[in-house]
Amino acid sequence: MATQHPAALQCVGTFSLPEGQFAAQALLHLPAPSYVDVGITGGSGDYRNARGCVRTVPAGDTERHFVHLKR
């Protein structure tokens, strides 16, 4: 049986920081670009009014790392 590779992945993340948490999501088209801006969908604590996006970069075949928050 041949291995199938998806054309896109639904990315959902919750980021927990000392000042609070925020959630973000995006549809990641493959192959993934060098960075992806993932839209912020909600937050708590200092991030309760967070808007904008989280920039992520590749950290392997199926993992991405958060590099900065743009507000």
N, C-alpha and C positions, 0 to 999 in steps of 0.2 A: 504494500500500500504506500502510495506517495505521500510525503509530508506536505501539508498545505500551510501556506504562510498568509496571514491576514494582510489586507491592504491598509487597514487602519486599526487603531486601538483606542478605546475609551479610557482616558486617564482621569482618575479621581484621587485627590490627595487631601489629607488633613495634616496641617503643620502645627506642631505644639512647640511654643517658645515660652520663655519665662514670663512674658507679659500677657500671654493669652494664646488663643488658637485661631487659625483661619482655614477655610476650605477652598479648594479650587478644582476646576475640571476643564477638560478640552478633548477634542477629537484629534488624535495624533496620526497623521498620514505617514505611511511608511514608503520608502526608507525615511527615517526621521531626519530633519535638518539639524544643523549644529546647535541650535537653541530653539526652544518653543516657549512662547508667552501663554501661560495658562490662566484663564480668567478666574478671579476671586469671586466666590459665590456666597460667602458669609464669614462671620468671625465672632469672637468673644473676647472679653477683657479689653486690652488696648486696641485690639483689632476688630471690635464690634462694629465699627463704621468703615472698615477697610473696603476699598474699591480699587480697581485696576487689575494688575496681573502679577504673576510670579514667573520669573524667567527660570527655565530649567535647561540643563545640559546633559548629554548622554553620560551614563556611568555603567556601561555594559549593554548587552543586547536587549534587556527588558527593564532596565532601571534608569531613572533620571535623578539628578541632584538639583535641588533648589539653590540658585545662586544669588538672587536678590528679589526684593519686593518693590514694585513700582506703584506709587500711589498718585 
